[in-house]
Amino acid sequence: MSHLDEQNAAENPVLPWSSLQADCESCFGLCCAALPFSASSDFARDKAAGQPCPQLREDYRCGIHGKLRQQGYRGCTVYDCFGAGQKLSQHTFQGSGWLEAPESASRMFEAFPVLWQLQELLSHLNEALTLKAAQPIRGDLLASLREIEELTLQSADRLSELSVSVYRAAVSPLLLQASELVRQEARKTFSGPLRTPKKAGRGADLIGAKLRGADLRCANLRGAYLIAADLQGADLRYADLIGADLRDADLRGADLTGCLFLSQAQLNAAKGDEATRIPPRLARPSHWQPGSSV
């Protein structure tokens, strides 16, 4: 597909992708302690923010990691911090954990959600900078990435004071512009007209929608609600999926080649199989098996 081949999103990132992916071995169990959750189909019980999960061991590892889904903690297997955990643990707090230094716990727990959101912005900007069709705005993208990166390196107290919404509002138009440039160029590579369903669009309510085999190439599905949608065999090449809710969406046999701003957490929340085509920088979830459910 000319210069818009499916490897674009994995080539030559400005930041190494490993720095934007969770490394639990280098983290002090921050998602297990800093974040709240409520008893639901995703979690077996309630937990308040700043309250360590009862399954968290003293070595900061999960005591039921291999049985999370069976024990009612499906939400843990979906979550991804975009590398915030290890950055806060190893850079901000220089390898000193909250169990060893209890006086730092509250500062660490307050800073973590902020850093998590900043890391997400970095991930999207990093991806945008790999897309050749977005080269006309590369300077703006790079400047924004450097600004956000600098913010992530501040002290915990400074992080806690930041209003992420301000930076998200500045980054969002750039990501949208990059998306439009890529999707416009990608449309030229497809023969024949695109037949995107009329109901599919930005922020669309597609909960439980019957979209099996749908033509969603180059669609703008930013923030769309695709919860439990039937997307089996759908063609999602070069669709913009930033912020789309894919919980329990059936992606078996779907083609997500070149999808824009698709995250590992979104994939983890969906259903898929070995026939699902995904962007090369993302990992196929271990629970994706033929005929399996999430």
C-alpha positions as CSV (number, residue, x, y, z in Angstrom):
1,M,0.0,0.0,0.0
2,S,2.7,2.5,-1.1
3,H,4.3,4.4,1.8
4,L,1.3,3.8,4.0
5,D,2.2,0.2,4.7
6,E,1.2,-1.5,8.0
7,Q,4.7,-1.2,9.5
8,N,4.5,2.6,9.8
9,A,3.2,2.6,13.3
10,A,6.1,0.5,14.5
11,E,9.0,2.2,12.7
12,N,11.4,4.9,14.0
13,P,9.5,6.2,17.0
14,V,11.0,9.2,18.7
15,L,10.7,7.5,22.1
16,P,11.3,3.8,22.5
17,W,7.9,2.0,22.7
18,S,9.2,0.0,25.8
19,S,9.2,3.3,27.7
20,L,5.5,3.7,26.9
21,Q,4.4,0.2,27.9
22,A,3.9,-1.2,31.3
23,D,6.8,-2.9,33.0
24,C,5.4,-4.3,36.1
25,E,8.7,-5.8,37.3
26,S,10.1,-2.2,37.6
27,C,7.0,-0.8,39.4
28,F,5.9,-0.7,43.0
29,G,2.4,-2.1,42.3
30,L,1.1,1.4,41.8
31,C,-2.1,0.5,39.8
32,C,-2.9,-2.0,42.6
33,A,-2.7,0.7,45.3
34,A,-3.2,4.2,43.9
35,L,-6.3,3.5,41.8
36,P,-9.9,2.8,43.0
37,F,-12.2,0.2,41.7
38,S,-15.8,-0.9,42.4
39,A,-17.3,-4.4,42.6
40,S,-18.6,-5.3,39.2
41,S,-18.1,-7.7,36.4
42,D,-14.5,-6.4,36.2
43,F,-13.6,-6.5,39.9
44,A,-14.6,-8.9,42.7
45,R,-14.8,-6.2,45.4
46,D,-14.6,-2.4,46.1
47,K,-11.2,-0.7,46.7
48,A,-10.6,2.9,47.5
49,A,-7.9,5.0,45.9
50,G,-4.7,4.8,48.0
51,Q,-5.8,1.5,49.5
52,P,-3.6,-1.4,48.5
53,C,-5.4,-4.3,46.9
54,P,-5.6,-7.3,49.3
55,Q,-4.0,-9.4,46.6
56,L,-0.9,-7.3,46.5
57,R,2.1,-8.9,48.2
58,E,4.9,-7.3,50.0
59,D,7.2,-7.6,47.0
60,Y,4.7,-5.5,45.0
61,R,3.5,-8.5,43.0
62,C,0.0,-9.8,42.6
63,G,-0.7,-12.9,44.6
64,I,-3.2,-14.2,42.0
65,H,-1.6,-12.9,38.8
66,G,-2.1,-16.2,37.0
67,K,-5.8,-16.4,38.0
68,L,-7.0,-12.9,37.8
69,R,-9.9,-13.6,35.5
70,Q,-11.0,-16.7,37.4
71,Q,-10.9,-14.8,40.6
72,G,-13.1,-11.9,39.3
73,Y,-10.3,-9.4,38.6
74,R,-10.8,-9.2,34.8
75,G,-10.3,-5.4,34.9
76,C,-6.6,-5.9,36.0
77,T,-5.9,-7.9,32.9
78,V,-7.2,-5.1,30.7
79,Y,-5.4,-2.2,32.3
80,D,-2.2,-0.6,30.9
81,C,-0.4,2.4,32.4
82,F,1.6,3.4,29.3
83,G,4.8,3.1,31.3
84,A,3.8,5.5,34.1
85,G,4.3,2.9,36.8
86,Q,8.0,2.3,36.2
87,K,8.7,5.9,35.4
88,L,7.3,7.1,38.7
89,S,8.9,4.2,40.6
90,Q,12.4,4.4,39.1
91,H,12.7,8.0,38.0
92,T,10.5,10.2,40.2
93,F,11.1,8.2,43.4
94,Q,14.5,6.8,42.3
95,G,13.7,3.2,43.1
96,S,12.4,3.8,46.7
97,G,9.0,2.0,47.2
98,W,6.1,3.2,49.3
99,L,6.3,0.1,51.6
100,E,9.9,0.9,52.4
101,A,9.2,4.6,52.7
102,P,5.6,5.0,53.9
103,E,5.9,8.8,54.1
104,S,6.1,8.9,50.3
105,A,3.0,6.8,49.7
106,S,0.4,9.6,49.5
107,R,2.6,11.6,47.2
108,M,3.2,8.7,45.0
109,F,-0.4,7.7,44.8
110,E,-1.5,11.2,44.0
111,A,1.0,11.6,41.2
112,F,0.4,8.3,39.5
113,P,-2.9,9.0,37.8
114,V,-1.5,12.3,36.5
115,L,1.6,10.7,35.1
116,W,-0.5,7.9,33.6
117,Q,-2.5,10.4,31.6
118,L,0.6,12.2,30.4
119,Q,2.2,8.9,29.3
120,E,-0.9,8.2,27.3
121,L,-0.5,11.5,25.5
122,L,3.1,10.7,24.9
123,S,2.2,7.4,23.3
124,H,-0.3,9.0,20.9
125,L,2.2,11.7,19.9
126,N,4.9,9.1,19.5
127,E,2.7,7.2,17.1
128,A,1.7,10.3,15.2
129,L,5.4,11.0,14.6
130,T,5.9,7.7,12.9
131,L,3.2,8.3,10.4
132,K,4.6,9.5,7.1
133,A,1.5,11.2,5.9
134,A,1.6,13.4,9.1
135,Q,5.0,14.8,8.2
136,P,3.6,18.3,7.3
137,I,2.9,18.8,11.0
138,R,5.9,16.9,12.4
139,G,7.5,20.0,13.9
140,D,4.3,20.7,16.0
141,L,4.0,17.1,17.0
142,L,7.6,16.9,18.1
143,A,7.4,20.1,20.1
144,S,4.3,18.9,21.8
145,L,5.9,15.5,22.6
146,R,9.0,17.2,24.1
147,E,6.8,19.5,26.2
148,I,4.8,16.5,27.6
149,E,7.9,14.5,28.1
150,E,9.4,17.3,30.2
151,L,6.3,17.4,32.3
152,T,6.6,13.6,33.1
153,L,10.1,14.2,34.5
154,Q,9.0,16.6,37.2
155,S,8.8,15.9,40.9
156,A,5.7,14.1,42.3
157,D,4.5,17.4,43.9
158,R,4.7,19.2,40.6
159,L,2.9,16.4,38.8
160,S,0.1,16.4,41.3
161,E,-0.5,20.1,40.7
162,L,-0.8,19.7,36.9
163,S,-4.2,20.0,35.1
164,V,-3.9,17.3,32.4
165,S,-7.0,18.6,30.7
166,V,-5.1,21.7,29.6
167,Y,-2.4,19.6,27.9
168,R,-4.9,17.2,26.5
169,A,-6.8,20.1,24.9
170,A,-3.6,21.3,23.2
171,V,-2.6,17.8,22.0
172,S,-6.0,16.7,20.8
173,P,-6.2,19.0,17.7
174,L,-2.7,17.9,16.6
175,L,-3.6,14.2,16.8
176,L,-6.9,14.9,14.9
177,Q,-4.9,16.7,12.2
178,A,-2.5,13.8,12.0
179,S,-5.4,11.4,11.7
180,E,-7.0,13.3,9.0
181,L,-3.8,13.5,7.0
182,V,-3.2,9.8,7.2
183,R,-6.8,8.7,6.5
184,Q,-7.0,11.1,3.5
185,E,-3.8,9.6,2.1
186,A,-5.0,6.0,2.8
187,R,-8.3,6.5,1.0
188,K,-6.3,7.0,-2.2
189,T,-4.8,3.5,-1.9
190,F,-8.2,1.7,-1.8
191,S,-9.9,0.8,-5.1
192,G,-13.6,1.6,-5.2
193,P,-15.7,3.7,-2.8
194,L,-15.7,3.3,1.0
195,R,-19.0,2.1,2.4
196,T,-18.8,3.3,6.0
197,P,-22.2,2.7,7.7
198,K,-24.0,6.0,8.4
199,K,-24.3,5.4,12.1
200,A,-20.5,5.0,12.5
201,G,-18.7,8.2,13.4
202,R,-17.0,10.2,16.0
203,G,-18.5,9.6,19.5
204,A,-21.2,7.3,18.0
205,D,-23.3,5.1,20.2
206,L,-22.6,1.7,18.7
207,I,-23.2,-0.3,21.9
208,G,-24.1,-3.8,20.8
209,A,-24.2,-2.7,17.1
210,K,-24.4,-5.4,14.4
211,L,-21.3,-4.5,12.3
212,R,-20.2,-7.9,11.2
213,G,-18.1,-7.5,8.0
214,A,-18.7,-3.8,8.0
215,D,-16.5,-1.5,5.9
216,L,-15.0,0.8,8.5
217,R,-11.8,1.7,6.5
218,C,-10.5,5.1,7.4
219,A,-13.5,5.7,9.6
220,N,-13.4,8.3,12.4
221,L,-14.4,6.3,15.5
222,R,-12.8,8.6,18.0
223,G,-14.6,8.2,21.3
224,A,-17.2,5.8,19.8
225,Y,-19.0,3.4,22.2
226,L,-18.4,0.0,20.7
227,I,-19.2,-2.0,23.8
228,A,-20.2,-5.5,22.9
229,A,-20.4,-4.5,19.2
230,D,-20.3,-7.4,16.7
231,L,-17.3,-6.5,14.6
232,Q,-16.4,-10.0,13.4
233,G,-14.7,-9.8,10.1
234,A,-15.0,-6.0,9.9
235,D,-12.5,-4.0,7.9
236,L,-11.0,-1.3,10.3
237,R,-7.9,-0.5,8.3
238,Y,-6.7,3.0,9.1
239,A,-9.7,3.7,11.3
240,D,-9.1,6.3,14.1
241,L,-9.9,4.5,17.4
242,I,-8.5,7.0,19.9
243,G,-10.7,6.8,23.0
244,A,-13.1,4.3,21.5
245,D,-14.6,1.9,24.1
246,L,-14.0,-1.6,22.9
247,R,-15.1,-3.5,26.0
248,D,-16.4,-6.9,24.9
249,A,-16.4,-5.8,21.2
250,D,-16.1,-8.9,19.1
251,L,-13.0,-8.4,16.8
252,R,-12.6,-12.0,15.7
253,G,-11.4,-12.1,12.2
254,A,-11.4,-8.2,12.0
255,D,-8.6,-6.3,10.2
256,L,-7.1,-3.5,12.4
257,T,-4.1,-3.0,10.2
258,G,-2.9,0.6,10.4
259,C,-5.5,1.6,13.0
260,L,-4.7,4.9,14.5
261,F,-4.1,5.5,18.2
262,L,-5.3,2.0,19.2
263,S,-3.9,1.1,22.6
264,Q,-3.0,-2.2,24.2
265,A,-5.7,-1.7,26.8
266,Q,-8.4,-1.3,24.2
267,L,-7.3,-4.6,22.6
268,N,-7.2,-6.3,26.0
269,A,-10.8,-5.3,26.6
270,A,-12.1,-6.7,23.4
271,K,-12.6,-10.3,22.1
272,G,-10.4,-11.5,19.3
273,D,-8.7,-14.6,17.9
274,E,-5.7,-15.6,15.9
275,A,-7.3,-14.4,12.7
276,T,-7.6,-10.8,14.0
277,R,-5.1,-8.6,12.3
278,I,-3.5,-6.0,14.7
279,P,-0.9,-3.2,14.4
280,P,2.6,-4.7,14.7
281,R,3.6,-2.8,17.8
282,L,0.8,-4.2,19.9
283,A,0.7,-7.6,21.4
284,R,-2.1,-10.2,20.8
285,P,-3.8,-10.6,24.2
286,S,-3.1,-14.0,25.8
287,H,-6.8,-14.6,26.4
288,W,-7.7,-14.3,22.7
289,Q,-8.4,-17.8,21.7
290,P,-10.8,-19.2,19.0
291,G,-14.3,-19.1,20.5
292,S,-13.1,-17.6,23.8
293,S,-14.9,-14.8,25.6
294,V,-13.5,-12.0,27.7
